[in-house]
Amino acid sequence: MPIGFELAPDVEDVRQRVREFMDKEVRPVDEKLSEEHADRGAYVQAIVALRKKAREAGLWNPHLPPEWSGMGLGPVGMAFVSAEAGRTTIGPFVINAQAPDEGNMHTLHHWGTTEQKEKYLRPLAEGLCRSAFAMTEPEVAGSDPTLIQTTAVKDGDDWVLNGHKWFASGAHGARFAIVIACTDPDADPPQARNSSFIVDTPTEGWEIVRDVETMAGPANHPEIRLTNVRIPAENMLGGRGEGHRLGQYRLGPARLAHCMRWIGNAEVALEMMVDRALKRYAHGSFLAEKQAIQWMMAESAMELYTGKLMVLHAAYKIENGLPFKQEVSMTKVHVANTLWRIIDRAIQVHGALGYSTDTPLERMMRTARAARLADGADEVHMQTIARNIISAFKKDGNTRAATGELL
Ligand SMILES: Cc1cc2nc3c(=O)[nH]c(=O)nc-3n(C[C@H](O)[C@H](O)[C@H](O)COP(=O)(O)OP(=O)(O)OC[C@H]3O[C@@H](n4cnc5c(N)ncnc54)[C@H](O)[C@@H]3O)c2cc1C
């Protein structure tokens, strides 16, 4: 069977159009905003104006089908779009494919009832509101959702939620949140203990305690207390006990979507590294002529290339209904660490300038650190990867099934 790396003409066309739009329309605004250290108001205004242009250019909701005002791209097409958008800070917002809304849209599209889709997916798809996803809790390991302590108890036709969440990205200003809560504490297996609910926000008993300050500043990752939050039974998303499954369904493609954006981000860092090395002169030659610097470039290029192949292969598997969890876990760990290392090397090549706040690199590095934690810490993914390797070996006497099933 031949292996083709050519893009379908429609995907190539979309890639070119997104690239052009990002270069011409988004990047100049992105650079201006970061130069001016713009406040949130300026960001919002700029994004609103650019969103209008993106819609007019037919670059809106790349991940949704046309009946939801989308471009109907599958995961492979999305890899190209997200990598282009990920080259700027605001690019994903401009085309309405930002986290956590993109993942929530996928989830609602797949799991929502007709009524839930009209009420929650429609305004999200039209860019009229934002949403959040609240699973992680401060008291118990986010890595193990079977420990979730937030409870949902049936009371008449309603569910009553009590608990404590944090890092619910985007919750401040969101119109609703998908909340994972324990409905069946004695269920066996423990993965069947949780259910998910759509909570209109703000609502009585939904208290944003604070916006958790992070390395990357206040970035809308609030801590939330739920006290007797009452929601109607029809706001359960998916079936009772399916909260874990829904979370896994949501996180698989959402993790890969992060990787796609990080590829774009890492590419920018590598380009900055090369640009600086070509311009900076020391000890008789430009930095780009020195082997130590060339090795940094070469290592970065190899890691980025590997990451791109991994993203595309995992996307291909999702798109074709093949098992993809092992590939997505491997890709997530690899790309998150590649991003970190390439930004670090770019800072090294920039010297003191790299350490300063005069270039975007320091901000990129602070933001990139979260990549190794959010949507599953490295160690948790690596535990899964190793488990799959061991079971493939036990079953087949080799590890091929757990290493991409390629060669
Ligand atoms: C920027 C950012 C945005 C986020 N957005 C959201 C969001 O929108 N919604 C949401 O619900 N959550 C969100 N999170 C939370 C994120 O999903 C959790 O941080 C993640 O699941 C890890 O959980 P934890 O922080 O509780 O760490 P813990 O579970 O306490 O783990 C801490 C460390 O322990 C180690 N560890 C854990 N388990 C194992 C294991 N089995 N083997 C070996 N080592 C292990 C790892 O090194 C891990 O980093 C976000 C986090 C960040 C940083």
PDBQT file of the ligand as one rigid body, heavy atoms in Angstrom, charges set to zero:
ROOT
HETATM    1  C1  LIG A 501      -2.826  25.747  32.649  1.00  0.00    +0.000 C 
HETATM    2  C2  LIG A 501      -3.711  24.659  33.150  1.00  0.00    +0.000 A 
HETATM    3  C3  LIG A 501      -5.017  24.590  32.686  1.00  0.00    +0.000 A 
HETATM    4  C4  LIG A 501      -5.872  23.601  33.171  1.00  0.00    +0.000 A 
HETATM    5  N1  LIG A 501      -7.177  23.592  32.748  1.00  0.00    +0.000 NA
HETATM    6  C5  LIG A 501      -8.053  22.717  33.307  1.00  0.00    +0.000 A 
HETATM    7  C6  LIG A 501      -9.453  22.777  32.981  1.00  0.00    +0.000 A 
HETATM    8  O1  LIG A 501      -9.886  23.587  32.159  1.00  0.00    +0.000 OA
HETATM    9  N2  LIG A 501     -10.295  21.928  33.617  1.00  0.00    +0.000 N 
HETATM   10  C7  LIG A 501      -9.854  21.009  34.533  1.00  0.00    +0.000 A 
HETATM   11  O2  LIG A 501     -10.663  20.266  35.062  1.00  0.00    +0.000 OA
HETATM   12  N3  LIG A 501      -8.542  20.926  34.849  1.00  0.00    +0.000 NA
HETATM   13  C8  LIG A 501      -7.627  21.760  34.280  1.00  0.00    +0.000 A 
HETATM   14  N4  LIG A 501      -6.302  21.720  34.633  1.00  0.00    +0.000 N 
HETATM   15  C9  LIG A 501      -5.857  20.750  35.621  1.00  0.00    +0.000 C 
HETATM   16  C10 LIG A 501      -5.056  19.614  35.036  1.00  0.00    +0.000 C 
HETATM   17  O3  LIG A 501      -5.865  18.780  34.266  1.00  0.00    +0.000 OA
HETATM   18  C11 LIG A 501      -4.393  18.900  36.227  1.00  0.00    +0.000 C 
HETATM   19  O4  LIG A 501      -3.385  19.776  36.693  1.00  0.00    +0.000 OA
HETATM   20  C12 LIG A 501      -3.787  17.564  35.866  1.00  0.00    +0.000 C 
HETATM   21  O5  LIG A 501      -4.792  16.621  35.590  1.00  0.00    +0.000 OA
HETATM   22  C13 LIG A 501      -2.936  17.019  37.039  1.00  0.00    +0.000 C 
HETATM   23  O6  LIG A 501      -3.676  16.995  38.216  1.00  0.00    +0.000 OA
HETATM   24  P1  LIG A 501      -3.099  17.712  39.539  1.00  0.00    +0.000 P 
HETATM   25  O7  LIG A 501      -2.676  19.078  39.188  1.00  0.00    +0.000 OA
HETATM   26  O8  LIG A 501      -4.103  17.548  40.609  1.00  0.00    +0.000 OA
HETATM   27  O9  LIG A 501      -1.782  16.911  39.900  1.00  0.00    +0.000 OA
HETATM   28  P2  LIG A 501      -1.692  15.559  40.720  1.00  0.00    +0.000 P 
HETATM   29  O10 LIG A 501      -2.683  14.589  40.246  1.00  0.00    +0.000 OA
HETATM   30  O11 LIG A 501      -1.657  15.897  42.161  1.00  0.00    +0.000 OA
HETATM   31  O12 LIG A 501      -0.253  15.074  40.287  1.00  0.00    +0.000 OA
HETATM   32  C14 LIG A 501       0.940  15.779  40.676  1.00  0.00    +0.000 C 
HETATM   33  C15 LIG A 501       2.130  15.094  40.076  1.00  0.00    +0.000 C 
HETATM   34  O13 LIG A 501       2.187  13.772  40.567  1.00  0.00    +0.000 OA
HETATM   35  C16 LIG A 501       2.757  12.914  39.614  1.00  0.00    +0.000 C 
HETATM   36  N5  LIG A 501       1.843  11.779  39.391  1.00  0.00    +0.000 N 
HETATM   37  C17 LIG A 501       0.489  11.753  39.470  1.00  0.00    +0.000 A 
HETATM   38  N6  LIG A 501       0.034  10.522  39.193  1.00  0.00    +0.000 NA
HETATM   39  C18 LIG A 501       1.111   9.745  38.947  1.00  0.00    +0.000 A 
HETATM   40  C19 LIG A 501       1.320   8.395  38.587  1.00  0.00    +0.000 A 
HETATM   41  N7  LIG A 501       0.274   7.565  38.423  1.00  0.00    +0.000 N 
HETATM   42  N8  LIG A 501       2.584   7.953  38.401  1.00  0.00    +0.000 NA
HETATM   43  C20 LIG A 501       3.639   8.795  38.544  1.00  0.00    +0.000 A 
HETATM   44  N9  LIG A 501       3.517  10.079  38.878  1.00  0.00    +0.000 NA
HETATM   45  C21 LIG A 501       2.272  10.552  39.066  1.00  0.00    +0.000 A 
HETATM   46  C22 LIG A 501       2.978  13.744  38.344  1.00  0.00    +0.000 C 
HETATM   47  O14 LIG A 501       4.303  14.178  38.307  1.00  0.00    +0.000 OA
HETATM   48  C23 LIG A 501       2.068  14.944  38.550  1.00  0.00    +0.000 C 
HETATM   49  O15 LIG A 501       2.515  16.103  37.887  1.00  0.00    +0.000 OA
HETATM   50  C24 LIG A 501      -5.406  22.663  34.125  1.00  0.00    +0.000 A 
HETATM   51  C25 LIG A 501      -4.074  22.714  34.551  1.00  0.00    +0.000 A 
HETATM   52  C26 LIG A 501      -3.230  23.695  34.080  1.00  0.00    +0.000 A 
HETATM   53  C27 LIG A 501      -1.813  23.731  34.580  1.00  0.00    +0.000 C 
ENDROOT
TORSDOF 0
